[in-house]
Amino acid sequence: MKIALVSLDQVWEDKKANQLKCQDYIEQASKFNCVLIIFPEMTLTGFSMNTKLIKENPNQSPTIEFFSQQARQNKLSIAFGVVFEKEEKANNNLIIIDHKGKVLSGYAKIHPFSFSGENNYYFGGDELVTCQIADATIGLTICYDLRFPEIFQALSKNSNIILTIANWPERRIKHWNALLEARAIENQLFIIGVNRIGTDGNDYKYIKSSCVFYPTGEKMEPIHSNNDMDIYDLNLDDVISARESFPLKQDRKTEFYKSIL
């Protein structure tokens, strides 16, 4: 399964400028025959609390319309982040669109990042979501979710990939790398992390750190790198092999964990 990870240098709160950037990457990924291209959290705006400016109606979303058109034209699936209005606040979402332009799955971030005040502007989601693309069952998570291993365990029951899109700053990048690796080892599946680069409107700096971890915890090397887009070729049989050769999950004590949490 060939996928493209885009470490997008997001233009702060400028959807049009980011659309132009995304379009270029999508066209490149299509030429490499990628099945899926993945962009960072809040793809067309960066991680912003200015919900009045950036939120959209989920039933009439210009962002979904844009990526749907790109998916159809370039014949590949696209994963991206977008903010939707919800009551007096908003939701931080990860959407996946298939190669025909149809929305396959939508996930609302369960854990708003209270350290930065995200919870003051965004409601947390309340549902785990997976997405089926060919033989891949992909669990969906966003940024701060990575620090909560319970949802990864739950998603891993029926997934062979878990995806995390993020705006994860350089100052905490050691945590990003360590947590992605740990989630792969614990759950014995592919972990994909897609992070932005550049500097945001709050002067936070981001470095290239998008990556894929094997089900055994080793970092995967891309088969091709083109500027800030890296292409990987995943063999989903690696998940089966990892779980059969080291049957970790058979020793989990799920009922006991419920009693102590």
C-alpha positions as CSV (number, residue, x, y, z in Angstrom):
1,M,0.0,0.0,0.0
2,K,1.7,3.1,-1.2
3,I,1.1,6.3,0.8
4,A,2.3,9.9,0.8
5,L,3.0,11.9,4.0
6,V,3.1,15.7,3.6
7,S,5.0,17.8,6.2
8,L,3.1,20.9,5.1
9,D,4.5,24.3,5.9
10,Q,1.1,25.7,6.7
11,V,0.3,29.4,5.9
12,W,-1.4,30.7,9.1
13,E,-5.2,30.9,8.7
14,D,-5.0,31.2,4.9
15,K,-7.1,28.5,3.3
16,K,-6.5,29.7,-0.3
17,A,-2.7,29.7,0.1
18,N,-2.7,26.2,1.7
19,Q,-5.0,24.9,-1.0
20,L,-2.5,25.8,-3.7
21,K,0.2,24.0,-1.7
22,C,-1.9,20.9,-1.1
23,Q,-2.9,20.7,-4.8
24,D,0.7,20.5,-5.8
25,Y,1.5,17.7,-3.4
26,I,-1.6,15.7,-4.4
27,E,-0.6,15.9,-8.1
28,Q,2.9,14.7,-7.2
29,A,1.5,11.8,-5.1
30,S,-0.8,10.8,-7.9
31,K,2.2,10.5,-10.3
32,F,3.8,8.0,-7.8
33,N,0.5,6.0,-7.8
34,C,-0.1,6.5,-4.1
35,V,-3.4,5.1,-2.7
36,L,-3.5,7.7,0.0
37,I,-2.0,11.1,0.8
38,I,-2.1,12.5,4.3
39,F,-1.8,16.1,5.5
40,P,-1.3,17.5,9.0
41,E,-3.9,18.7,11.6
42,M,-6.2,21.7,10.6
43,T,-4.6,21.4,7.2
44,L,-5.7,24.6,5.6
45,T,-5.3,26.9,8.6
46,G,-2.8,25.6,11.1
47,F,-3.6,24.9,14.8
48,S,-5.8,28.0,15.4
49,M,-8.2,28.9,18.2
50,N,-9.8,31.5,15.9
51,T,-12.8,29.3,15.4
52,K,-15.0,32.2,14.2
53,L,-12.8,32.6,11.2
54,I,-11.9,29.1,10.3
55,K,-14.9,26.9,11.3
56,E,-17.2,25.5,8.5
57,N,-20.6,24.0,8.2
58,P,-20.0,20.2,7.9
59,N,-22.8,19.9,5.5
60,Q,-21.5,22.7,3.2
61,S,-17.8,22.6,3.8
62,P,-15.5,24.4,1.2
63,T,-12.6,22.3,2.5
64,I,-14.4,19.0,1.9
65,E,-15.4,20.3,-1.5
66,F,-11.9,21.2,-2.4
67,F,-10.3,17.9,-1.4
68,S,-13.2,15.9,-2.9
69,Q,-12.5,17.6,-6.3
70,Q,-8.7,16.9,-5.9
71,A,-9.4,13.2,-5.0
72,R,-11.5,12.7,-8.1
73,Q,-9.1,14.5,-10.4
74,N,-6.1,12.7,-9.1
75,K,-7.7,9.3,-8.3
76,L,-6.4,8.8,-4.8
77,S,-7.7,9.0,-1.2
78,I,-6.9,12.1,0.9
79,A,-6.7,12.5,4.7
80,F,-6.9,16.0,6.1
81,G,-7.8,18.1,9.1
82,V,-10.7,20.6,9.2
83,V,-12.7,22.6,11.8
84,F,-16.4,22.2,11.9
85,E,-18.9,24.4,13.8
86,K,-20.7,22.7,16.7
87,E,-23.1,24.7,18.9
88,E,-21.2,27.6,20.6
89,K,-17.8,26.0,19.9
90,A,-16.3,23.8,17.2
91,N,-14.8,20.3,16.5
92,N,-11.3,19.5,15.4
93,N,-11.7,16.8,12.7
94,L,-9.8,14.3,10.6
95,I,-11.6,13.5,7.4
96,I,-10.7,10.8,4.8
97,I,-12.1,11.1,1.3
98,D,-11.8,8.2,-1.3
99,H,-10.6,8.4,-4.9
100,K,-14.1,9.1,-6.1
101,G,-14.5,12.1,-3.9
102,K,-16.7,10.5,-1.3
103,V,-16.3,11.0,2.4
104,L,-15.3,7.7,3.9
105,S,-14.8,8.6,7.6
106,G,-14.9,11.6,9.9
107,Y,-13.3,11.7,13.3
108,A,-13.7,14.4,15.9
109,K,-10.6,14.8,18.2
110,I,-11.4,13.2,21.5
111,H,-8.8,15.0,23.6
112,P,-8.7,18.8,23.1
113,F,-5.3,20.1,24.2
114,S,-6.2,21.9,27.4
115,F,-2.5,23.0,28.0
116,S,-3.0,25.4,25.1
117,G,-6.6,26.2,25.8
118,E,-8.0,24.2,22.9
119,N,-10.8,22.9,25.2
120,N,-12.1,26.5,25.5
121,Y,-12.9,26.6,21.8
122,Y,-13.4,23.0,20.8
123,F,-15.6,20.2,22.1
124,G,-14.0,16.8,22.4
125,G,-15.4,14.0,20.3
126,D,-16.9,10.9,21.8
127,E,-16.5,8.2,19.2
128,L,-13.7,6.0,18.0
129,V,-13.5,5.9,14.2
130,T,-11.9,3.6,11.6
131,C,-11.7,3.9,7.8
132,Q,-11.4,1.1,5.3
133,I,-9.2,1.6,2.2
134,A,-8.6,-1.5,0.2
135,D,-7.1,-4.0,2.8
136,A,-6.2,-1.3,5.3
137,T,-8.3,-0.6,8.3
138,I,-7.1,2.7,9.6
139,G,-7.8,4.0,13.1
140,L,-8.0,7.8,13.3
141,T,-6.5,10.0,15.9
142,I,-5.3,13.7,16.2
143,C,-2.2,15.1,17.9
144,Y,-2.8,15.1,21.7
145,D,-4.7,11.8,21.4
146,L,-1.3,10.3,21.1
147,R,-0.7,10.7,24.8
148,F,-3.7,8.5,25.7
149,P,-2.8,4.8,24.9
150,E,-6.2,3.5,25.8
151,I,-7.8,4.6,22.6
152,F,-5.0,3.1,20.6
153,Q,-5.6,-0.3,22.3
154,A,-9.3,0.0,21.5
155,L,-8.6,0.9,17.8
156,S,-6.0,-1.8,17.4
157,K,-8.6,-4.5,17.9
158,N,-9.9,-4.0,14.4
159,S,-7.1,-2.0,12.7
160,N,-3.8,-2.7,11.0
161,I,-2.9,1.0,10.8
162,I,-3.4,3.9,13.2
163,L,-3.0,7.4,11.9
164,T,-2.2,10.5,13.9
165,I,-2.2,13.9,12.2
166,A,-0.7,16.8,14.3
167,N,0.7,20.2,14.8
168,W,3.3,19.1,17.3
169,P,5.9,21.7,18.1
170,E,9.7,21.2,18.0
171,R,10.0,21.9,21.8
172,R,8.2,18.6,22.5
173,I,9.3,16.6,19.5
174,K,11.1,13.9,21.6
175,H,7.7,13.0,23.0
176,W,6.3,12.8,19.5
177,N,8.9,10.3,18.4
178,A,8.8,8.2,21.6
179,L,5.0,8.0,21.7
180,L,4.7,7.0,18.1
181,E,7.2,4.2,18.6
182,A,5.6,3.0,21.8
183,R,2.1,3.0,20.2
184,A,3.5,0.8,17.4
185,I,5.2,-1.6,19.8
186,E,2.2,-1.9,22.2
187,N,-0.4,-2.4,19.5
188,Q,1.7,-4.3,16.9
189,L,0.5,-2.4,13.9
190,F,1.7,0.4,11.6
191,I,1.7,3.8,13.2
192,I,1.7,6.8,10.9
193,G,2.4,10.3,12.2
194,V,2.0,13.3,10.0
195,N,3.2,16.7,11.4
196,R,3.6,20.1,10.0
197,I,6.8,22.2,9.5
198,G,7.6,25.9,9.7
199,T,6.4,28.5,12.2
200,D,2.8,29.2,13.1
201,G,1.0,32.4,14.0
202,N,1.9,32.0,17.7
203,D,5.6,31.7,16.8
204,Y,5.8,28.0,17.6
205,K,8.4,26.2,15.5
206,Y,7.9,22.8,13.9
207,I,10.5,20.5,12.3
208,K,10.1,17.7,9.8
209,S,9.0,14.7,11.8
210,S,6.4,12.9,9.8
211,C,7.1,9.1,9.9
212,V,5.9,5.5,9.8
213,F,6.7,2.9,12.4
214,Y,6.6,-0.9,11.7
215,P,4.4,-3.1,13.9
216,T,7.7,-4.2,15.6
217,G,8.6,-0.6,16.5
218,E,11.4,0.2,14.0
219,K,11.1,3.4,12.0
220,M,10.4,2.8,8.3
221,E,12.5,4.4,5.6
222,P,10.6,6.1,2.8
223,I,11.0,4.7,-0.7
224,H,11.1,8.3,-2.1
225,S,11.4,11.8,-0.6
226,N,10.4,14.9,-2.6
227,N,10.9,18.1,-0.7
228,D,8.5,17.8,2.2
229,M,6.6,14.8,0.9
230,D,7.7,11.3,1.8
231,I,6.4,8.1,0.1
232,Y,6.1,4.8,1.9
233,D,5.1,1.3,0.8
234,L,3.4,-0.6,3.5
235,N,3.1,-4.4,3.5
236,L,0.0,-5.1,5.7
237,D,1.0,-8.7,6.1
238,D,3.7,-7.4,8.5
239,V,1.0,-6.8,11.0
240,I,-0.1,-10.4,10.9
241,S,3.5,-11.6,11.1
242,A,4.3,-9.4,14.1
243,R,1.3,-10.6,16.0
244,E,1.8,-14.2,15.2
245,S,5.5,-14.3,16.0
246,F,5.1,-12.4,19.4
247,P,1.4,-12.9,20.6
248,L,1.4,-10.0,23.0
249,K,-2.3,-9.2,22.9
250,Q,-3.3,-12.7,24.2
251,D,-1.9,-11.7,27.6
252,R,-3.8,-8.5,28.1
253,K,-6.1,-8.5,31.2
254,T,-8.9,-6.2,29.8
255,E,-11.4,-6.9,32.6
256,F,-8.8,-6.2,35.3
257,Y,-7.8,-3.0,33.6
258,K,-11.4,-1.9,33.7
259,S,-11.6,-2.5,37.4
260,I,-8.6,-0.3,38.2
261,L,-9.1,2.6,35.8
